[in-house]
Amino acid sequence: MDPNQLFAQALPLESPWTVTSSAFEGNPKKLRLTVDLLAGTKRLSCPCCGEQSRIHERRERRWRHLNFWQYETELVAEVPRTDCTKCGVHQVEVSWARPGSGFTLLFEAWALLLVREMAVSEAAETLGIQDTRLWRLLDHYVAKAHAGMDWSRLKRVGLDETSRRKGHRYVTCFVDLDSGNLLYLTEGQDAATVAAFAAELVAHQSTPEAITEVAMDMSPAFRSGVEQHLPEARKVFDRYHVMALAGKAVDEVRKEVAREEGGLEKGAMWSLRGNKKRLKVEQLEQRERLCKQYSKLGRALSWREFLADAWRYATREAAEEHLESVYSWRRRCRLEPVKKLCATLKRHWEGILDYYRNGTTSAVMEGLNSRLQLARKRARGYRNWKNFRTIAYWIAGGLNPATGLPSPLPRRF
Ligand SMILES: [Zn+2]
């Protein structure tokens, strides 16, 4: 069989297109496939109405295709413009690439597959293309998949702020508490972000009134944003956000003790932070030693552990009783940061106990954070924040941007 016919079959090309020449050119070598209309093709269907129309003129276009062995492959074709009596002159669409792309569909599918496994910059290097071109490709497919998200059954939303990169400005993310998928990401950390989300709801077959519950931290900006823009939503202050505040309070106590004592031993900050289960043996020992030595630290940590127990109860009543005891510590603990946090808890009492209505857990928020962490790694070296958002939507949004693309592989290996 003629190798050009084999190439045409493998691509695959549809009539009236075929491969008319194939050759290795240049140094480093590149396989160039010239794709052309079958001889004698005078008329093509108009891309607008489908009517058979005269070919007006032809313009050369090039597409990067999957490698042939270790060689880059390029498709070259003179793409015709049809002159339709009804619609006028239009460039015909080709079956192997989307309009405006310099890549074939198979190449694009391959690029998406690579980015699923590695950082965008590494994928661009592997593919031998500029990362800006790869970002544009990703943005096209992810934006399309995101625009197709159906939020008509969305009821419960989690709201959180995160940084794009260390030391950078904040972005606010909205997550579906039932599926765990990231819905929306926008710059800023104020009430305007909630207004932007409310507008986005309408673009996804939902309405602001459909949202019945929002899990969030206790920042006044978010609270007023939710009150204004999601009028039917109950505000739930979930464990994740409450315990984050408790962690900050303990940290303040530690700093106070360090000031009084002229410094604490090395590693004190880390051994006092977080869950006991996540600490190494040496850190646990250090924590116990510090708590014995400095009673303020001991009291602050006991209080934090006692607070954490509030989410273990089976009923709202029992949990409320427990929270009352947590609150009563303020009178005898003699720790300013704890007293202040107790007052904050009292102001958000109902919202904290609303956990027991639907069991709004923190697992979703914690899961989101680890997926955003992965998105940061994949997007390393991105040039603007929208690139980060593209990767975040893909990784944390549960999207499949390759939907509709031909698969470059028979199955996932
Ligand atoms: Zn037409």
Residues whose N, C-alpha, C, O or C-beta is under 5 A from the ligand:
A	BS01	ZN	C46 C48 C49 G50 E51 C84 K86 C87
